[in-house]
Amino acid sequence: MSKTSFEELYRAGDWEPIRNCPGRYALRGVDRYLNVEAIAGQGIQVSEHQSNAAKDTVLVALLAGGGVISYRRADGSFLHTLNDEEGFERKLKQLGIEVTATDAKTKRT
């Protein structure tokens, strides 16, 4: 079942606040190879980005009330973060990534 909002995804997972990052949470207690679609839900569109501010590939899923920003490491594992609207905007700006409604509708390859 797809989780289409920040609130639904927050309630469904074990999210720990990221220190000194208001509105941002890291997922705990899951298989570190679980992909973004398994976290955000089937049908949620994920865009893929490279950023000079991150050594890993950045995957972004736009949700109502925020979004998921995940980092795919070189070994294929992931670090998943859930972000409310403010945390999502702030982190995307820091990464130099712009996400639009069009990006959210385009499935990554």
C-alpha positions as CSV (number, residue, x, y, z in Angstrom):
1,M,0.0,0.0,0.0
2,S,1.3,3.4,-1.0
3,K,1.9,5.9,1.8
4,T,1.2,9.3,0.1
5,S,1.9,11.7,2.9
6,F,4.6,12.6,5.5
7,E,2.2,11.7,8.3
8,E,1.2,8.3,7.0
9,L,4.8,7.3,6.4
10,Y,5.9,8.7,9.8
11,R,3.3,6.6,11.6
12,A,4.2,3.5,9.6
13,G,8.0,3.5,10.4
14,D,10.5,3.7,13.1
15,W,11.9,7.2,12.5
16,E,14.5,8.8,14.7
17,P,15.0,12.6,14.7
18,I,18.3,13.6,13.0
19,R,20.3,15.7,15.5
20,N,20.4,19.4,14.7
21,C,18.1,18.9,11.6
22,P,14.6,20.0,12.6
23,G,11.9,18.3,10.6
24,R,14.2,15.4,9.4
25,Y,14.2,11.8,10.5
26,A,16.3,8.7,9.7
27,L,14.7,5.3,9.4
28,R,15.9,2.7,11.9
29,G,15.6,-1.0,12.2
30,V,15.1,-2.0,8.6
31,D,17.2,-4.0,6.1
32,R,19.7,-1.4,4.8
33,Y,19.3,-2.8,1.3
34,L,15.5,-2.0,1.3
35,N,14.9,0.3,-1.7
36,V,13.1,3.6,-1.7
37,E,9.9,2.2,-3.3
38,A,9.7,-0.3,-0.4
39,I,9.9,2.6,2.1
40,A,7.7,5.2,0.3
41,G,5.3,2.7,-1.2
42,Q,4.6,1.3,-4.7
43,G,3.4,4.0,-7.1
44,I,5.3,6.8,-5.5
45,Q,7.6,8.3,-8.1
46,V,11.3,8.6,-7.3
47,S,13.7,10.9,-9.0
48,E,17.5,10.2,-9.0
49,H,20.1,13.0,-8.6
50,Q,23.8,13.6,-8.2
51,S,24.9,16.4,-5.9
52,N,28.3,17.9,-5.2
53,A,27.2,18.1,-1.6
54,A,26.7,14.3,-1.3
55,K,29.1,11.5,-2.1
56,D,26.2,9.1,-2.7
57,T,23.4,9.1,-5.3
58,V,20.4,11.0,-3.9
59,L,16.9,9.6,-4.5
60,V,13.9,11.9,-3.9
61,A,10.2,11.0,-3.4
62,L,7.8,13.9,-3.1
63,L,4.9,13.3,-0.6
64,A,2.1,15.5,0.7
65,G,3.6,17.4,3.6
66,G,7.2,16.7,2.8
67,G,9.2,13.9,1.2
68,V,11.7,11.1,1.4
69,I,15.4,11.8,0.6
70,S,17.4,8.6,0.4
71,Y,21.1,8.0,-0.3
72,R,22.2,5.0,-2.3
73,R,25.7,4.0,-1.2
74,A,28.3,2.5,-3.4
75,D,27.7,-1.0,-1.8
76,G,24.0,-0.8,-2.8
77,S,22.7,0.0,0.7
78,F,20.5,2.9,1.5
79,L,20.1,5.6,4.2
80,H,16.5,6.8,4.2
81,T,15.3,10.1,5.6
82,L,11.8,11.4,6.0
83,N,11.4,15.1,5.9
84,D,8.5,17.4,6.8
85,E,7.9,20.3,4.3
86,E,10.5,22.7,5.9
87,G,13.1,20.0,6.4
88,F,12.6,18.7,2.8
89,E,13.0,22.1,1.3
90,R,16.0,23.0,3.4
91,K,17.9,19.8,2.6
92,L,17.1,19.9,-1.1
93,K,18.4,23.4,-1.2
94,Q,21.6,22.3,0.7
95,L,22.0,19.5,-1.9
96,G,21.4,21.9,-4.8
97,I,18.5,19.8,-6.0
98,E,15.2,21.2,-7.4
99,V,12.2,18.9,-7.4
100,T,9.1,19.9,-9.2
101,A,5.7,18.1,-9.7
102,T,7.0,17.0,-13.1
103,D,10.0,15.3,-11.5
104,A,7.6,13.6,-9.1
105,K,5.7,12.1,-12.0
106,T,8.8,10.8,-13.8
107,K,10.0,7.4,-12.7
108,R,13.7,7.1,-12.4
109,T,15.5,4.6,-14.6
